[in-house]
Amino acid sequence: MNEENSLSAEDQARVDQVINAGYNRTERQPFRPLRLLAVLWVVVAILGAVSWYIGKQSGFL
């Protein structure tokens, strides 16, 4: 990008005001990949158990 396309001081102040206002300043909790892995493992284990139970009831296992 060219330096000629930069915003004027007034426009930049308006942009900063919008960015810093309202829902744009939502605080987020830190990302926890191990918690996500644990949740996914539990969901896969539950789905596996349900499918095993259905297979056992249907006579496939």
NORQUITA-V350008 format. One record per run of one state. SS is the DSSP state (a for helix, b for strand, c for the rest). FROM is the first residue (numbers start at 1). TO is the last residue. If there is no record, write none. Layout:
BEGIN
SS|FROM|TO / SS|FROM|TO
END
This chain:
BEGIN
c|1|2 / a|3|5 / c|6|8 / a|9|19 / c|20|21 / a|22|25 / c|26|32 / a|33|58 / c|59|61
END
